[in-house]
Amino acid sequence: MTAFIWLQIVAYLVILLLLVKPLGSFMARVFQGERTFMSPVLGPVERLVYRITGVKPQEEMDWKTYAFVMLLFTLVGLVTLYGLQRLQAILPLNPQHLSAVAPDLSFNTTVSFNSNTNWQSYGGETTMSYLTQMIGLAVHNSFPLRSGWRCW
């Protein structure tokens, strides 16, 4: 390895160590529901989303409500990702003018990404449009679908 690569590794570790305490403290305050420097900006947005979706932030969910919401959220994700793949030919962000993904491949990909197995039997850049990759596949890869976060 070159000296530049070692310098990058050292710089990364130094920055990471410098951010541990402030980021950890910030995250602890967020998870405990305390006020942070972002509260004036994001607080109104959060309350609006809560009001629209019917969330009562002070109430805990029981297991039946959590199971229902998780299944509903999963169903919405399934339908959305399947629809994105089947309609990508007429949706924006498709500069290659890729056609719709076949029904069986769309279903396979949708179930695979929704179950976090991410099995792929296609070439991403030659099958999926930018919109499908960004809104559909990347969201399923990064969003905590079943991680125990409190929503409704």
N, C-alpha and C positions, 0 to 999 in steps of 0.2 A: 504494500500500500504506500501511496505517496504521502508526503508531508501535508499536502492540502487535505487529503482525506482524513488524516489524523486530526488536523485542526478543526475540520467540520464536526467530527465526533466529539472532541473536547468542547467545542462551542455549544453543541446541542446539549450535552450533559450539564454544562454550567447554566445555560438558560433554563433547562428543566428543573434543576435544583433551586434556582432563584424563584421560580414560579410555584413551587410546591406549597409553601406557607400561604401566600396571598390567595392563590386559587383554591386551596383546600378550605381556608376560612370563608371565602365567598360561597363556595358550594355548601358548606355546613349551614350558613345563614339562610341560603335559599331553601334547603331541604327542611329546615326548622321553621320556615315561614316568617323569618325576621326580615326587616327592611334592609335593602342593599342600595348601592348607588344607582342600580338600574330600576329600582322600584318606581320612581316618578315617570319613567319612560314606558316601561312595560306593564306596570300595574294597571293603568286604564285599559290597555289592550287585553290583559288577562281577565279582568272583570267583565269586559264586553263578551269575550268568548264564553266565559262561565254563564253569563246571562242568556246568551243565544242557545247554548247547549243544555241549559238546565242544571249545571253543576252547582252543588252546594259544598263549597270547599271545607266547611267545618264538620261535615258529616262523613263518617267512615262508611265504606261499602261492606255489605255482607257478602258471603261467598256466592250467593245466587245472583246478586246484581253484578258482581264482578264477572262471573261466568257468562251471563247474558251479554254484557258490554263487550267482553273479549270476543265472543262468537260473532256479534254484530259487526265489530270493527274488522274482524277477519273476513267476513262475508263482503263487506264494502271493499276491502282491499282486493279480494278475488275478482269481484265484478269489474272493478276499475282497471286492474292490470289486464284482464282478459279483453275488455273493451278497447283499451289503448292499442293492444296488439292487432286486434281484428279491424280497427278503424284507422290505423296509422297511415294508410294511403291517402286519406282525405284530411288528416290532421296537420297542423303546422309543424315546423322544425323537421322537415323531411326533404332536405335538399337533393338527396340521391333519388327521390321519387320511388322509394321502396314500396312494394305492394304489401297488402295485408298479410300477416303471418297466418299460415294454415290453421284451421280449427284445432286439430289434434296437437300441433306443436304449441299453439297458444295456451291450450288447457294444461299441457305438460309443464310448460314454463311457468305458468301462473301458480299451479299447485306446488311446484318445486321451490319457487322463490317465496311463496307464502309460508311454506313449512321450513324454510331456512336450510334446505338441502342444496339449493342453487345448482341443480344439475342442468347442464346446457348441451343441446345437441344441434347447435347452429353457430354460425360465425356472427358474432354480435354486430359488427360494423356493416355487414352485408345483409343482415336480416332485420335488425331493429333500428328504427329511426332515432334521432337524437331525443325527441320527446319521450318515446317509449323507454329509452335507456335511462333518462334523467328522472322522469316522474314515476315511472313504473318500477324498473329494476333497482335503481339506486336507492329509492325510498324503502323498498322491501329489504335491501341489504343493510340499511343504516337505522331504520326506525325501530324502537324497542317494542315490537308488537306484543310480546308475551313476557314482559320482564317484571311485572308486579307494580308498575307505576300506578298512582291513584288518578283516576279520571272522573267518573261520575259517581 
